Amino acid sequence: MPPLHIGLLGAGGIARAHLPGWLELGARVSVHTQDGSAEKLAAEYAARGHDITAVPALDDLLAPCRAVDICTPTPTHKDLARAAIAAGRHVVCEKPLALTVADAEDIAAAADAAGVRLHPAHVVRYFPAYAAMRDAVVRGELGPLAVLRFTRGGARPQWAPWFADPAQSGGVIMDLMVHDIDIARWVAGDVVRVHAQTRGIEHATGAPADVVTATAVLTHASGAVSHVSGLWGLPDQQFRTTFRIAGADGLLRHDSTAVPGFRITAQGERAANEGIPSSPMTESPYLTELREFAASWDDPAVRPRVSARDGIEAVRVARAAVESSRTGRAVELTPAPTAGHAAPAPADPAQHAGHAGPADNEESAR
């Protein structure tokens, strides 16, 4: 693999989670932000001897790099991804890929047309417990799936104002629950019906932050049913994730608070309540994710476990959940593959694999 030169957009919490992974892979990193925070981040890592520089303009970042890693607020994803794709760069984009299905499909179609890879960064697929659970399902150890339950919750994010505006973040469903919506689809297949409910004030009204909870019931084409719950809680709310996967032949359970190696970490300085889930029991899931993405750029046989279609479908289901919560009615879905994106094939448990294409390294995986 040629030497990596990565253009990192953003310098917040998720950028600080991705950056050590790129440096571990031996990448040279250029970072750009619009608020001057790139200079602070670059200086911090350059002082430790890393090859990272801040660049003043987006064009200066795009010209020399091979791929762009978008770690900026969700409303900026489409324009930044389109700019990177137009420059012929591979794109890694934090979840959700976009706030609307149309924008997510637009990004994916542009990547297909340009012949570059598009990687939605659904990192939970790389956390060991979730990857092991999915492998067990693929091997048939649980038999046909029946009911899947996922929970995810923590303190309501207050370190950046855009989280508090559902028009920018999508609220608790789009920003937080999209992780488990993606996992549910990864494990149980496409979703055909969504019924959701939200409690609490989505638009933050100031301090103290309002508690928001949401639950979505997903009916899969397979007949399995997933219950996905999310919580943005009070400032002292402990971050916790769980799953419970029941099939005809067995049951798998996981609780992050019962795993000694699970912890919330931060790189550099952080605001109150800002943290990134991590697992020191193995290598960083962010490193695993980025290594897999980068390896696929030169080897078509490498099929990352997250595809462009996965990113689109996560947005589609999350948007349906937001709509159902708004109206109180169930939303029926027909998640047909978009142009240029093949439908999923049975996964290879060894690689979490699927189909490969310029922007669609189909499926097997903030």
Secondary structure by P-SEA (a helix, b strand, c coil): ccbbbbbbccccaaaaaaaaaaaaaccbbbbbbcccaaaaaaaaaaaaccbbbbbccaaaaaacccbbbbcccccaaaaaaaaaaaabbbbbbcccccccaaaaaaaaaaaaaacbbbbccccccccaaaaaaaaaaaacccccccbbbbbbbcccccccccccccccccccccccaaaaaaaaaaccccccbbbbccccccccccccbbbbbbbbbbbccccbbbbbbbbbcccccccccbbbbbcccbbbbbbccccccbbbbbcccccccbbbbbbcccccaaaaaaaaaaaacccccccccccaaaaaaaaaaaaaaaaaaaccbbbbbccccccccccccccccccccccccccccccccc
